[in-house]
Amino acid sequence: MDSDITSSDIRTCFFGDSLVNGARDPECLGWTGRACADARRRGYDVTYCNLGVRGETSADITARWRAEASRRLLVRNRYIKPGVVFSFGVNDTGVIGGGRRVSLEDSIANIARILGEAKGVFPMIMVGPLPIADTGRHSEIQTLSKQFESTCELLSVPYLDLFGELVRSRAWMDEVSAVDGAHPSAVGYAEVANLVLNWSAWDALEGSPLVR
């Protein structure tokens, strides 16, 4: 029921792929669930909407995010804020049928469209794509992350580039390699959550006011 909505009611939608979904986490939390659990422990009344879908690319998320966010954040003709967290891109660099799933140019166009549509409607932040065990794709993922960062900077959207941090992390890389090559277990997801929790833009998103 929405009759008890107050200014402390925080509703956060996370859009992305399996790394947002928390795939392979034995605790079924991922980094997004851990971040929201921390917010609740600190007194925030969080409604947590995990909208990560395994295998999705930036093109898939471009097609669905606005309708799904509106269903969850629009209440009695007004939006509850915050907000929206985006994190995706690794699947764009995957190869199917001999070609990249989403070209670099299309990936950049997709993120620009998503952020352009969201700007002024929802407060938002973005967490960059994360490294996987396949080192042959690291250069492409890192390039994509830098391009996403540049697009976010142009649109004044806070961006957290975690690729460099995690590719140097023994805990992250060892878990990803041991699990399935793409996803960590609980320790790896906890490491991402801690990096997000120590990011000032996450605290700012949690503290965004209710829009009347």
Secondary structure, 3 states (H helix, E strand, C coil): CCCCCCCCEEEEEEEECHHHHCCCCCCCCHHHHHHHHHHHHCCCEEEEEEEECCCCCHHHHHHHHHHHHHHHHEECCEECCCCEEEECCHHHHCEECCEECCCHHHHHHHHHHHHHHHCCCCCEEEECCCCCCCHHHHHHHHHHHHHHHHHHHHCCCCEECCHHHHHCCHHHHHHHHHHCCCCCCHHHHHHHHHHHHCCHHHHHHHCCCCCC
